[in-house]
Amino acid sequence: MPLIYIVEDDEPIRTELAQVLARNGYETAWCADFGAVVDDIAAADPDLVLLDLTLPGTDGQFVCRELRERSQVPIIVLTSRVTEIDEVMSMTMGADDFVPKPYSSRVLVARIQALLRRASAAPERSVVAHNGVEVDLARSVASANGRQVELTKNEMRILALLINHAGTIVSREAIMRDLWDSDAFVDDNTLTVNINRLRNTLEKIGVTGYLSTHRGRGYSV
């Protein structure tokens, strides 16, 4: 049974989340000390983290960044801070998804299910490559110019999808379906944030201009 770790200081919301998740077949855990959130998550070794941004004594975005530096556990930001900058910053810090409060239980569970499926899916091929860029799907690492950089799960899936369709334009809708199993629940801006984050990651290994944007159509390599 997958374990979902809830980082939420509002007890009624936390209790409601735990009940929703239990009804859908998930175990839950949560932290008692918000001064050691990342350590508590690491000790619990969950399958996915639900992370609020407004926390006592800290900010969820900093927690997200520190957690992402230590782990590739899937992270869904679940918050009432719903400005565009909050979403952009959360995705930049390493979140895999962003769900605003008040949330729909059905949508949240669908997002969790999709993210867990992506996290557990075994890649069909261990390595894909195109035009000097190689992606090791088993290790979630991109290589080019004799250098390597670790990819987040979303970065890896986007890059692998584009490489597997090299020379053709992959629509935004197709990428969103691959990432989230449905484009119905996803803010279009979330994909843009993920694409920009992938570009920034590739620049760390000297790869610039690799992803091409085709306005109104999609992306290609």
Summary of the structure (lengths in Angstrom):
residues: 221
radius of gyration: 17.4
end to end distance: 38.5
largest distance: 51.9
contacts: 682
relative contact order: 0.11
helix: 44%
strand: 23%
